[in-house]
Amino acid sequence: MSEQTIKLKNLETLRRMHNISVDELMKKLNRNRITYYKWQEKGYIPSSDVVALHEIFNVSTDLLLDVKPIAVE
């Protein structure tokens, strides 16, 4: 059974809001920057990485999954 993928639109916004470079973020995920750009190009990310991003950014998965919008203050 292959891993489920989900659409993730807010990754770039969250990364910039937290002042984390692509390289820093991907190092935390044990991935390379090429993977990041593939996520951006295709708009999809593995569900296991959504869980990791939830922990890195300390936001709900609802926000990561675009169920809730990002509130910019």
C-alpha contacts under 8 A as a table, 3 or more apart, distances in Angstrom:
res1	aa1	res2	aa2	distance
3	E	46	P	6.70
3	E	47	S	7.25
4	Q	46	P	6.23
4	Q	47	S	6.06
5	T	44	Y	6.18
5	T	45	I	5.51
5	T	46	P	4.44
5	T	47	S	5.51
6	I	44	Y	5.53
6	I	45	I	5.77
6	I	46	P	6.45
6	I	47	S	6.35
6	I	65	L	7.71
7	K	43	G	5.69
7	K	44	Y	4.57
7	K	45	I	6.44
7	K	65	L	6.85
8	L	11	L	6.56
8	L	43	G	6.10
8	L	44	Y	5.97
8	L	45	I	6.59
8	L	64	L	6.36
8	L	65	L	5.63
8	L	66	D	7.06
9	K	12	E	7.65
9	K	43	G	6.73
9	K	64	L	7.61
9	K	65	L	7.46
9	K	66	D	6.85
10	N	13	T	5.27
10	N	14	L	6.11
10	N	63	L	7.91
10	N	64	L	6.27
10	N	65	L	7.90
10	N	66	D	7.09
10	N	70	I	7.75
11	L	14	L	5.26
11	L	15	R	6.07
11	L	64	L	7.37
12	E	15	R	5.09
12	E	16	R	6.19
13	T	16	R	5.30
13	T	17	M	6.08
14	L	17	M	5.03
14	L	18	H	6.19
14	L	57	F	7.27
15	R	18	H	5.33
15	R	19	N	6.17
15	R	20	I	5.41
15	R	21	S	7.12
15	R	22	V	7.70
15	R	25	L	7.69
16	R	19	N	4.88
16	R	20	I	6.24
16	R	21	S	7.67
17	M	20	I	7.95
18	H	57	F	7.56
20	I	24	E	6.08
20	I	25	L	6.22
21	S	24	E	5.14
21	S	25	L	6.19
22	V	25	L	5.22
22	V	26	M	6.09
22	V	33	R	6.39
22	V	36	Y	7.28
23	D	26	M	5.26
23	D	27	K	6.03
23	D	32	N	7.29
23	D	33	R	5.98
24	E	27	K	5.17
24	E	28	K	6.44
25	L	28	K	5.26
25	L	29	L	6.57
26	M	29	L	4.93
26	M	30	N	6.00
26	M	31	R	4.99
26	M	32	N	5.62
26	M	33	R	6.19
26	M	36	Y	7.11
27	K	30	N	4.90
27	K	31	R	5.97
27	K	32	N	6.95
28	K	31	R	7.74
29	L	49	D	7.36
29	L	52	A	7.06
31	R	35	T	6.62
32	N	35	T	5.55
32	N	36	Y	7.00
33	R	36	Y	5.02
33	R	37	Y	6.50
34	I	37	Y	5.25
34	I	38	K	6.23
35	T	38	K	5.00
35	T	39	W	6.23
36	Y	39	W	5.11
36	Y	40	Q	6.38
37	Y	40	Q	4.91
37	Y	41	E	5.99
38	K	41	E	4.97
38	K	42	K	5.94
38	K	43	G	7.88
39	W	42	K	5.37
39	W	43	G	5.29
39	W	44	Y	5.36
39	W	45	I	5.74
40	Q	43	G	5.13
40	Q	44	Y	7.45
45	I	49	D	6.78
45	I	50	V	7.16
46	P	49	D	5.47
46	P	50	V	6.72
47	S	50	V	4.98
47	S	51	V	6.59
48	S	51	V	5.29
48	S	52	A	6.56
49	D	52	A	4.90
49	D	53	L	6.02
50	V	53	L	5.01
50	V	54	H	6.07
50	V	61	T	7.26
50	V	64	L	7.19
51	V	54	H	5.06
51	V	55	E	6.54
51	V	61	T	7.38
52	A	55	E	5.17
52	A	56	I	6.24
53	L	56	I	4.89
53	L	57	F	5.91
53	L	58	N	7.85
54	H	57	F	5.52
54	H	58	N	5.46
54	H	59	V	5.39
54	H	60	S	6.16
54	H	61	T	6.00
54	H	64	L	7.20
55	E	58	N	5.08
55	E	59	V	7.30
59	V	63	L	6.58
59	V	64	L	7.30
60	S	63	L	5.31
60	S	64	L	6.56
61	T	64	L	4.77
61	T	65	L	5.90
62	D	65	L	5.06
62	D	66	D	6.11
62	D	67	V	4.86
62	D	68	K	5.70
63	L	66	D	5.06
63	L	67	V	5.76
63	L	68	K	4.74
63	L	69	P	6.14
63	L	70	I	6.63
64	L	67	V	7.62
65	L	68	K	7.66
66	D	69	P	5.97
